[in-house]
Amino acid sequence: MSVSIIIMVCSVFVASISQILLKISANKNHLSLFKEYFNLYVILGYILLFISTILTIVAFGGMDYKNGPLIESLGYLFVMIFSYFILNEQITKKKIIGNVLILIGIFIYYI
């Protein structure tokens, strides 16, 4: 397995964690508009998004661009799993079907 592919998977993982942090912040009531956008969850979320962007740039330096969408689709799966465990959201049939359709589409594109 290529190091670039591992870096890309890490990038998707970091971006998924970032999305969860931003969702946690969005679900909270904030005392002011300033605190809504400048709190620990939001700041960490955007720092992680920046790190994810850097990792993606590094990963694309050593892999074919056609592999990007395949690996990026893991983000949907990561977010669904993190949402279940961290946000206590239910994994519904619609979410499972949606993820399966995305993965099938990427698989068909890849072959």
N, CA, C and O of each residue as an XYZ file, in Angstrom:
444
protein
N       0.856     -1.182      0.000
C       0.000      0.000      0.000
C       0.901      1.245      0.000
O       1.890      1.322      0.729
N       0.540      2.167     -0.804
C       1.323      3.392     -0.958
C       1.181      4.295      0.268
O       0.113      4.369      0.875
N       2.247      4.963      0.616
C       2.226      5.917      1.729
C       1.237      7.037      1.439
O       0.577      7.535      2.351
N       1.131      7.432      0.182
C       0.194      8.504     -0.191
C      -1.247      8.113      0.077
O      -2.054      8.949      0.483
N      -1.569      6.870     -0.142
C      -2.940      6.404      0.124
C      -3.214      6.435      1.623
O      -4.303      6.822      2.047
N      -2.236      6.032      2.425
C      -2.399      6.075      3.879
C      -2.572      7.525      4.347
O      -3.401      7.802      5.213
N      -1.800      8.433      3.783
C      -1.925      9.855      4.132
C      -3.306     10.369      3.757
O      -3.905     11.141      4.505
N      -3.818      9.945      2.599
C      -5.139     10.389      2.153
C      -6.233      9.860      3.082
O      -7.172     10.588      3.406
N      -6.123      8.616      3.508
C      -7.113      8.060      4.445
C      -7.056      8.833      5.761
O      -8.096      9.126      6.351
N      -5.865      9.161      6.220
C      -5.720      9.974      7.434
C      -6.361     11.341      7.250
O      -6.994     11.860      8.169
N      -6.203     11.922      6.076
C      -6.810     13.214      5.777
C      -8.334     13.141      5.883
O      -8.965     14.028      6.459
N      -8.910     12.097      5.333
C     -10.368     11.922      5.392
C     -10.814     11.710      6.840
O     -11.843     12.237      7.262
N     -10.041     10.943      7.587
C     -10.346     10.694      8.997
C     -10.333     12.002      9.796
O     -11.242     12.264     10.584
N      -9.310     12.807      9.589
C      -9.187     14.096     10.288
C     -10.335     15.021      9.894
O     -10.895     15.702     10.753
N     -10.694     15.059      8.622
C     -11.806     15.897      8.164
C     -13.125     15.439      8.784
O     -13.984     16.263      9.098
N     -13.285     14.147      8.955
C     -14.513     13.618      9.564
C     -14.613     14.020     11.025
O     -15.689     14.383     11.500
N     -13.503     13.958     11.736
C     -13.495     14.406     13.131
C     -13.839     15.894     13.193
O     -14.579     16.331     14.075
N     -13.304     16.658     12.262
C     -13.594     18.083     12.194
C     -15.089     18.332     12.023
O     -15.654     19.204     12.684
N     -15.726     17.577     11.149
C     -17.160     17.744     10.927
C     -17.955     17.448     12.196
O     -18.943     18.123     12.485
N     -17.529     16.450     12.942
C     -18.221     16.113     14.184
C     -18.062     17.244     15.207
O     -19.021     17.607     15.888
N     -16.853     17.796     15.312
C     -16.635     18.911     16.239
C     -17.506     20.111     15.877
O     -18.083     20.752     16.755
N     -17.599     20.411     14.585
C     -18.438     21.530     14.152
C     -19.914     21.264     14.430
O     -20.659     22.181     14.773
N     -20.332     20.019     14.283
C     -21.730     19.655     14.568
C     -22.020     19.764     16.064
O     -23.101     20.204     16.456
N     -21.053     19.363     16.905
C     -21.229     19.492     18.352
C     -21.442     20.961     18.707
O     -22.324     21.291     19.500
N     -20.638     21.835     18.123
C     -20.788     23.263     18.389
C     -22.132     23.788     17.885
O     -22.778     24.594     18.555
N     -22.544     23.336     16.718
C     -23.808     23.813     16.145
C     -25.010     23.375     16.984
O     -26.038     24.052     16.997
N     -24.883     22.250     17.682
C     -25.990     21.752     18.499
C     -26.115     22.454     19.847
O     -27.103     22.261     20.555
N     -25.124     23.264     20.208
C     -25.147     23.948     21.493
C     -25.775     25.335     21.366
O     -25.737     25.959     20.306
N     -26.348     25.795     22.463
C     -26.846     27.169     22.528
C     -25.700     28.058     22.985
O     -25.043     27.768     23.985
N     -25.464     29.128     22.261
C     -24.373     30.041     22.577
C     -24.936     31.368     23.067
O     -25.998     31.811     22.631
N     -24.206     31.988     23.977
C     -24.673     33.228     24.600
C     -24.576     34.430     23.672
O     -25.300     35.411     23.842
N     -23.679     34.354     22.687
C     -23.533     35.480     21.767
C     -23.091     34.957     20.400
O     -22.672     33.809     20.250
N     -23.201     35.835     19.426
C     -22.768     35.480     18.076
C     -21.261     35.213     18.045
O     -20.786     34.333     17.327
N     -20.524     35.988     18.837
C     -19.076     35.797     18.900
C     -18.738     34.410     19.432
O     -17.894     33.720     18.860
N     -19.379     33.995     20.511
C     -19.105     32.686     21.111
C     -19.593     31.540     20.232
O     -19.116     30.412     20.349
N     -20.537     31.833     19.359
C     -21.025     30.803     18.444
C     -19.943     30.418     17.433
O     -19.830     29.255     17.044
N     -19.158     31.396     17.017
C     -18.144     31.140     15.999
C     -16.729     31.052     16.553
O     -15.828     30.569     15.867
N     -16.522     31.508     17.773
C     -15.179     31.466     18.374
C     -15.231     30.703     19.696
O     -15.118     31.281     20.777
N     -15.404     29.393     19.575
C     -15.346     28.528     20.746
C     -14.404     27.369     20.413
O     -13.985     27.213     19.266
N     -14.079     26.568     21.410
C     -13.075     25.529     21.258
C     -13.411     24.544     20.132
O     -12.535     24.158     19.358
N     -14.681     24.142     20.045
C     -15.073     23.170     19.021
C     -14.888     23.715     17.604
O     -14.386     23.020     16.721
N     -15.294     24.952     17.404
C     -15.180     25.557     16.074
C     -13.717     25.776     15.710
O     -13.294     25.464     14.596
N     -12.957     26.306     16.638
C     -11.540     26.572     16.351
C     -10.799     25.271     16.057
O     -10.048     25.193     15.085
N     -11.005     24.239     16.897
C     -10.371     22.936     16.630
C     -10.862     22.330     15.317
O     -10.088     21.731     14.570
N     -12.162     22.493     15.043
C     -12.721     21.970     13.795
C     -12.043     22.566     12.576
O     -11.698     21.846     11.639
N     -11.850     23.881     12.583
C     -11.213     24.518     11.432
C      -9.712     24.250     11.369
O      -9.140     24.185     10.281
N      -9.078     24.095     12.519
C      -7.664     23.700     12.507
C      -7.518     22.310     11.888
O      -6.614     22.073     11.087
N      -8.407     21.399     12.262
C      -8.358     20.049     11.689
C      -8.661     20.061     10.194
O      -8.066     19.291      9.439
N      -9.578     20.925      9.755
C      -9.846     21.038      8.317
C      -8.612     21.528      7.566
O      -8.323     21.061      6.465
N      -7.890     22.467      8.164
C      -6.661     22.963      7.553
C      -5.623     21.834      7.464
O      -4.974     21.664      6.432
N      -5.473     21.069      8.543
C      -4.541     19.934      8.539
C      -4.949     18.916      7.485
O      -4.099     18.366      6.785
N      -6.241     18.667      7.373
C      -6.747     17.727      6.368
C      -6.413     18.205      4.955
O      -6.052     17.405      4.092
N      -6.534     19.496      4.730
C      -6.209     20.057      3.413
C      -4.732     19.853      3.086
O      -4.388     19.465      1.970
N      -3.867     20.113      4.050
C      -2.429     19.916      3.844
C      -2.134     18.437      3.563
O      -1.367     18.115      2.655
N      -2.743     17.544      4.342
C      -2.532     16.108      4.120
C      -3.001     15.682      2.733
O      -2.352     14.865      2.080
N      -4.120     16.229      2.283
C      -4.634     15.894      0.951
C      -3.669     16.357     -0.134
O      -3.414     15.625     -1.091
N      -3.136     17.556      0.007
C      -2.175     18.071     -0.973
C      -0.942     17.179     -1.023
O      -0.453     16.843     -2.101
N      -0.441     16.798      0.153
C       0.732     15.910      0.215
C       0.411     14.558     -0.420
O       1.218     14.014     -1.173
N      -0.764     14.021     -0.115
C      -1.148     12.708     -0.649
C      -1.259     12.726     -2.170
O      -0.806     11.798     -2.840
N      -1.865     13.784     -2.716
C      -2.011     13.848     -4.174
C      -0.670     13.996     -4.880
O      -0.574     13.756     -6.084
N       0.365     14.388     -4.144
C       1.695     14.476     -4.741
C       2.275     13.117     -5.101
O       3.188     13.032     -5.922
N       1.754     12.050     -4.495
C       2.315     10.734     -4.747
C       1.322      9.684     -5.193
O       1.626      8.493     -5.140
N       0.133     10.097     -5.635
C      -0.851      9.110     -6.086
C      -1.627      9.653     -7.289
O      -1.615     10.851     -7.573
N      -2.289      8.751     -7.969
C      -3.118      9.145     -9.107
C      -4.347      9.906     -8.621
O      -4.937      9.570     -7.594
N      -4.717     10.923     -9.366
C      -5.880     11.722     -8.992
C      -7.170     10.908     -9.018
O      -8.116     11.226     -8.296
N      -7.218      9.874     -9.833
C      -8.448      9.080     -9.933
C      -8.746      8.331     -8.633
O      -9.884      7.916     -8.415
N      -7.746      8.149     -7.766
C      -7.964      7.465     -6.498
C      -8.547      8.376     -5.425
O      -9.048      7.894     -4.410
N      -8.489      9.675     -5.638
C      -8.993     10.635     -4.660
C     -10.460     10.448     -4.297
O     -10.777     10.325     -3.114
N     -11.365     10.424     -5.272
C     -12.780     10.253     -4.940
C     -13.079      8.937     -4.229
O     -13.966      8.871     -3.378
N     -12.346      7.912     -4.577
C     -12.548      6.611     -3.935
C     -12.244      6.714     -2.441
O     -13.025      6.254     -1.608
N     -11.124      7.312     -2.116
C     -10.724      7.422     -0.710
C     -11.574      8.463      0.015
O     -11.937      8.259      1.173
N     -11.893      9.559     -0.639
C     -12.711     10.608     -0.024
C     -14.100     10.090      0.363
O     -14.707     10.593      1.309
N     -14.600      9.097     -0.357
C     -15.928      8.565     -0.035
C     -15.953      7.881      1.323
O     -17.029      7.675      1.885
N     -14.799      7.526      1.860
C     -14.748      6.958      3.209
C     -15.245      7.958      4.247
O     -15.691      7.566      5.326
N     -15.171      9.230      3.928
C     -15.634     10.268      4.845
C     -17.093     10.095      5.225
O     -17.461     10.317      6.379
N     -17.924      9.704      4.282
C     -19.343      9.484      4.576
C     -19.505      8.376      5.611
O     -20.322      8.480      6.526
N     -18.728      7.330      5.456
C     -18.782      6.208      6.387
C     -18.256      6.617      7.763
O     -18.868      6.302      8.784
N     -17.118      7.322      7.788
C     -16.550      7.778      9.053
C     -17.529      8.674      9.813
O     -17.740      8.497     11.012
N     -18.121      9.634      9.108
C     -19.047     10.568      9.761
C     -20.260      9.828     10.310
O     -20.730     10.143     11.403
N     -20.772      8.854      9.572
C     -21.917      8.095     10.050
C     -21.556      7.330     11.326
O     -22.337      7.302     12.277
N     -20.390      6.719     11.347
C     -19.961      5.957     12.531
C     -19.689      6.886     13.713
O     -20.116      6.608     14.833
N     -18.977      7.993     13.464
C     -18.707      8.948     14.546
C     -20.004      9.547     15.082
O     -20.140      9.743     16.290
N     -20.956      9.838     14.201
C     -22.236     10.398     14.632
C     -22.976      9.432     15.546
O     -23.639      9.843     16.498
N     -22.857      8.155     15.246
C     -23.516      7.143     16.074
C     -22.888      7.095     17.465
O     -23.597      7.110     18.471
N     -21.567      7.038     17.518
C     -20.887      6.873     18.800
C     -20.731      8.173     19.596
O     -20.811      8.150     20.825
N     -20.516      9.281     18.934
C     -20.243     10.540     19.642
C     -21.507     11.377     19.828
O     -21.743     11.917     20.909
N     -22.311     11.483     18.783
C     -23.506     12.329     18.844
C     -24.778     11.554     19.191
O     -25.855     12.136     19.319
N     -24.641     10.247     19.340
C     -25.778      9.363     19.650
C     -26.885      9.433     18.600
O     -28.065      9.297     18.923
N     -26.495      9.646     17.339
C     -27.467      9.645     16.254
C     -27.709      8.202     15.806
O     -26.805      7.368     15.846
N     -28.908      7.929     15.391
C     -29.254      6.596     14.935
C     -28.757      6.355     13.505
O     -28.739      7.266     12.677
N     -28.362      5.136     13.242
C     -28.007      4.747     11.879
C     -29.270      4.141     11.274
O     -29.657      3.019     11.600
N     -29.897      4.900     10.393
C     -31.162      4.468      9.796
C     -30.910      3.686      8.512
O     -29.799      3.660      7.982
N     -31.963      3.058      8.036
C     -31.871      2.326      6.765
C     -31.506      3.278      5.631
O     -30.735      2.917      4.742
N     -32.057      4.493      5.659
C     -31.758      5.470      4.609
C     -30.272      5.831      4.589
O     -29.677      5.969      3.521
N     -29.681      5.984      5.768
C     -28.254      6.299      5.830
C     -27.415      5.143      5.294
O     -26.444      5.352      4.566
N     -27.794      3.940      5.655
C     -27.058      2.764      5.173
C     -27.202      2.629      3.664
O     -26.219      2.395      2.962
N     -28.416      2.776      3.167
C     -28.646      2.685      1.715
C     -27.869      3.778      0.991
O     -27.259      3.524     -0.048
N     -27.887      5.000      1.539
C     -27.148      6.103      0.927
C     -25.657      5.827      0.864
O     -25.023      6.075     -0.161
N     -25.095      5.318      1.945
C     -23.668      4.994      1.961
C     -23.343      3.862      1.002
O     -22.322      3.905      0.315
N     -24.194      2.858      0.948
C     -23.965      1.742      0.021
C     -24.023      2.232     -1.427
O     -23.203      1.820     -2.248
N     -24.980      3.105     -1.752
C     -25.081      3.634     -3.114
C     -23.845      4.458     -3.485
O     -23.355      4.380     -4.612
N     -23.353      5.237     -2.540
C     -22.133      6.010     -2.798
C     -20.964      5.073     -3.070
O     -20.208      5.274     -4.021
N     -20.819      4.058     -2.244
C     -19.717      3.114     -2.422
C     -19.846      2.320     -3.724
O     -18.845      2.049     -4.386
N     -21.069      1.951     -4.089
C     -21.282      1.257     -5.371
C     -20.913      2.172     -6.530
O     -20.267      1.743     -7.485
N     -21.326      3.435     -6.444
C     -20.997      4.388     -7.503
C     -19.497      4.574     -7.653
O     -18.986      4.621     -8.772
N     -18.796      4.678     -6.552
C     -17.335      4.817     -6.603
C     -16.708      3.541     -7.154
O     -15.762      3.607     -7.939
N     -17.219      2.394     -6.757
C     -16.693      1.124     -7.255
C     -16.867      1.025     -8.766
O     -15.942      0.638     -9.481
N     -18.063      1.377     -9.251
C     -18.324      1.328    -10.703
C     -17.406      2.312    -11.429
O     -16.868      1.986    -12.487
N     -17.225      3.501    -10.880
C     -16.328      4.495    -11.482
C     -14.904      3.971    -11.536
O     -14.189      4.177    -12.517
N     -14.500      3.287    -10.466
C     -13.117      2.841    -10.349
C     -12.785      1.725    -11.324
O     -11.658      1.655    -11.815
N     -13.759      0.834    -11.621
C     -13.473     -0.245    -12.581
C     -13.745      0.266    -13.965
O     -13.573     -0.468    -14.938
